[in-house]
């Protein structure tokens, strides 16, 4: 994450809560990178309005780069 102050795109708030989680079960299909591949993401929730963002962590992102087709 950058050193720049993060602002919620929904409400403009600046209070966030984050946690790293692993997608499993049905949600694992969101990132189709292999049956046994780890699908770790960082969940960030705005403390003001509850909007949440999902970020693929670097190890999982490397797998995405090799398994997915580059869009542009």
HELIX and SHEET records of a PDB file:
HELIX    1   1 UNK A   25  UNK A   30  5                                   6    
HELIX    2   2 UNK A   58  UNK A   67  1                                  10    
SHEET    1   A 3 UNK A  16  UNK A  22  0                                        
SHEET    2   A 3 UNK A  40  UNK A  46 -1                                        
SHEET    3   A 3 UNK A  52  UNK A  56 -1                                        
END                                                                             
